[in-house]
Amino acid sequence: MNNKIGTGLIAITVAAMAVAGSQQMMMDNPMVGGAAMMAKSDIVTNAMNSPIHKTLVAAVKAAGLVETLQSKGPFTVFAPTDNAFKALPDGTVGMLVMPENKAMLTKILTYHVVAGKVTSDDLMKAIRKGYGTATLTTVSGGKLCAMFNGPKNIVLKDEKGGIASISTYDVMQSNGVIHVIDSVLMHN
């Protein structure tokens, strides 16, 4: 075999292996907001690395939930993006992060958390088993209703009738799973 051809084949093989390796990494560590979410990291660490969850991280810190969400869990977190928080009425986020509103903020944030690791497959199975809806009990004691909006899109309906679409599913964490949502969920 010609040396140039052999060298070219080696280069192509190495490049193919690098692409396959990066595709595996992307499957293991999905991207959220352009940042890789490391499956070996906990919920808080990954949220802190996400450029689209700065408001959520600030709220988690203000509510004193960092240690809880770094604990063993497992937890399922429906994580609203910064744009979801921006859609709230003006001044809402500023008011919620004030020390005197810590209990209210904690209740809102824990309304976005379900005990256990609930993947999109688990949600789909529960929705089918419930003939189109599945009720999830949140850590705050509230209820969320999961349902389909199209063949592969799951939405959550909160207690006030608001709807949040899951935009990124199954972001695995060392202590659970995150599903990115486009709205802040509200409870009664």
Secondary structure, DSSP 8 states (H G I E B T S, - for coil): --HHHHHHHHHHHHHHHHHHHHHHHHHHS-EETTEE--TTS-HHHHHHH-TT-HHHHHHHHHHT-HHHHHSS--EEEEEE-HHHHHTS-TTHHHHHTSGGGHHHHHHHHHTTEEES---HHHHHHHHHHTTT-EEEE-TTS-EEEEEESSTT-EEEE-TTS-EEEEEEEEEEETTEEEEEESS-----
